[in-house]
């Protein structure tokens, strides 16, 4: 029998979760502060405690809808930032937290769950834990940076509006307004943001001298390299890397088999 207690987080847990988050993932406290400021509108977090000490946590974002040609839009829960103190690992705590977070998502009316495993071996772990398989893939592209198109920074509301228009007629995962705002703040913490450029839009941040573009949507894919090069130059990068949905390539989103169309567009992740 486990000697820890699982429960939903309360505001008083946030400082301890944030410190553990920094220890496990290395993210700045500014980013976790933005996350927890918006979390009540995006989802929730499961925590494990023993004698008042935080042992681990797992979050779930319920702020997504699966948009298809069907009239009904399932609410999607995105499992995120599963973390356990190093000295507490190997006892099944990560599995217990993940399943507790999944239950929190279901209580918040999520009928579909997904996640982005942090490393290749974790796809097998999520298969055993929740029956997930890789359902979406992506392909990586790279170019040098050159300011050939003007770049305009966007608000999260503007980005969502443009995104819906560009993806009309396609299957895609649509974030809620608070979740889109967290994406904007997340990228801003790393020197980036949400941008319009040429015929498309993109979400990008800096990793050293590399502009990492998490999502790039254009009316014509021929414009993708031009947009990536221009946004990279705007951010002062030497190289721009971007990802596009692909039926083959790098494993991406994991979810129940058959739950998400293979051509579904969603590169707005927080990895």
N, C-alpha and C positions, 0 to 999 in steps of 0.2 A: 504493500500500500504506500502511495506517495506521501511525503511529509510536507508538501506544499499545498497552497490554496490557490485556485484559479478564480478570477473574478473580472468584471469589467473595470477599466481604469476609472479613477476619479481625478479631478484637477490636482490634488495633492501629490499624485504619483508622477506628475510631469517632470519635475527636476531630476528625479532618479532615473526615469526612462531616458531623458535627454543625455545624461552623463553616460549611461550604458550604450546608447546609440553612438555617441562619439567614440567610445572605446572600441566598439565592434566594427563600425563602418567608417569611422574617420571623418564623418560629416561635421561641418561647423555648427556650433550651438545656434547661430542665427537661423540656419535652415530648419532645425528641429523646432525652434520657437515659432517660425512661420507655419510649420506643419500642425502643431498643437493648437495654434490660434484658430485654424480653419477646421480642425478635425471634427468638432461637434456637428458641423454642417456637411461633412464628407463621409463620416463613418464612425468607427469606434476602435478600441484597443483592448485586447485581453492581456492581463498581467498575471504573473505567478509570484506569490510572496510566501515567505517563511519567517515567522517571528517578527513581522513588520519590515523585513528586508526584501527589496525587489530582486527576484532571481532572473526574470526574463519578461519579454513582452512580444506581442504580435498584433499588428494593426490590420484593419480591413477598411477599404474605401468602397462605399456603396454608391458613389456618385457617377455611375456609368449606365448607359443604356445601349443595348444592341439594336442598331437600326438596320432593318432589312426591308424587303418589299412587303413583308407581313405587317398587318395593322398593329399587332401587339408588339410592344418593345420591352423585352425582358430587362429587369434591373440586374446589373452585373456587379458582383462584389470582387474587388481586387485585393488579394492577400499581399501584405507588404511589410517589410522590415521585421522579420522574425529574428529575435535575438535572445541569447542565453548567456549568462555569465560563464566565462571559460571554466571555472572550477565546478560548475553545475552540469556540464555537458556529459553526454553518454548515458543519461538516466531516463530518457524518453520525454524530457521536459519540452523540447522543441516540438515534438509531435503533439503533445497535450495542448500547448499554446496554439498551434496551427489549427487544430480541430476546434478549440474554443473560439478562436477568431472566426472560423467558418460558421459556427453556430450563431455568433453575434450577427454575421451578415444575413443569415436566414431569418433571424428575428426582425431584421430591418428590411424584409421583403425582397432580398436578393434571391432570384430563382436560378442564377447561374454564377459560378465562382471561377476565377482564373488567377494566375500569378505569373511573374517573370522570375524563374529560378536564377539565383545569383551566379551559379556555375554549372557546368555540364553534368557533374555527378548528381546534382540536386533534382534533375528531371526524374531520375529513378526513385529518389526519395519521395517526391510528390506523387509518383505513381503508386507507391506502396501506402503512403499516408492517406491520399484522397482519391485515388483512381485517376489522376490527371495524366494526360499525354500531351506532347507538343502538338498544338493545333494550328499555330501560325509560325511562319518562317520569315526571315528578312535577309536582304542582300546588302553588303557593304560596298560603298563607293568612295573614291578619294580624288581630290583635285587640289592644285595650287590656288592661292587666293589672289584675286585681282578685282578691283572695283570697277565693274563694267555696267552695273545697274544700280539705281538709287535704292536705298534700303530705308524702310519706315518702321519704327518700333510701334507695336500694337498693344492695346489693352486686352485683357482676357476676353471681354465681351466682344470686341471687334474680331478677335481671332476666331472665336466660336462661330460668329456670323459668317465669316469668309469660309471657314472650314466646312460648315453645312452646305454652303452654295457649291463649293468645289467638289464635294463628295456626293452630290445629289445623284440618285440612281444606283449608288454603290452600297455594299454592306460595310458598315463601320461601327466602331465603338465610340459613342458620344459622351464626353465628360459633362458633368453638371457645371453650373457656373462656379461654385466654390472650388470644385476640383480643378477646373481650368485656371482659376486664380492661383491655386497652390502651384500648378505647373509653372506659371509665370514667375512666381516668387522663387521657386526652386531654381530655375535657370538663372534668375537674377543674382542669386547667392553665389553663382560661379561665373559671373561676368557676362551673362547672356540675357536672353529674354525671348519674346515673341515678335516676329518680323513679317512684313509684307515686302516682296521684292519681285519685280517683273510680273509674271503671270501667276505667281504662287505665294505661299506662306511657309514659314518654317519656325521651329522651336529649337534654339541653339544655346550652347554655353561654351566656355573656354576650359580646356585642359592643357595647361602650359601654353605652347604656341599652336595648338590644334583647336580648331573650331569643330566641336562635336554637334552635329545636327540630328536631333532625335526624331524629328518628323519634318518631312518636306513634301508638300502637296502642290502640284502644278496642273495647269490645264493641259499642257503637253509635256511629256517626260523629257523631251529634248532640251527643255529649259532648266532641268534640274541642276546640271553642272554649272551653268551660268549663275543661278541663284546662290548655290553653295559657295562659289568663288567670291561673289559680291558680299554676301553676309559675313563670310570669313574675313574678308578685307576690312569690313566695317568694325569687326571686333578686334582687329589687330593681329589676326592669326596668320601663320605661314601656310598652313594646310587645312583644308576642310574635309571632314569625313561625314557622310550621311548614309542613312539606311532607307530602303524602300521595301514594301511588302513583296514577298516572292513565294511561289509555291514550293520552292526548294531553297536550300542555303542554310544559313545559321539558324539553329533552333531558337525560338522566341517565346511566345506565350504558351503556357501550359494550362489546360482546362479539361473537363470531361470530354472524351472522344465524341466527335460529331456535334458538339454544342455551338461551335463558332465556324462560320463558313471559311474555307481555306483562303478565299480572296478578300477577307475582311481587312479593312484598313485600320490600323492602330499602332502607331509608333510613339505615342505619348507615354513613355515609361519614365521611371524615376531612378534608373540605374546609373 
